[in-house]
Amino acid sequence: MAALTPLDGGGIKTSRASLFGGIAVAIGVFVLWQALARDLGVGNIASLVSGAVVSGAIGLWIWRADL
C-alpha cells in the first residue's frame, strides 16, 4: 500500500499576514494581561515578565499555526 505524502513536502507554511496577525494578537494579549494585573493590584515586574512570556507564546502559536 502506498504511503500518503503531502504535496508541499509537509512543511508548515507561514505567511506575512500570519506574522502580522501573530504580532497583533501578542500585543493585544499583553495589553489585556497588564490591564487585568493592574485591576487586581499586582502590577509588579513579575506580572510584566509573565505577561510578556504568555503573550509572546500565544503570538508565536498564532504565527506558526497560520491562523
Order of alpha helices (4+ residues) and beta strands (2+ residues): alpha-alpha
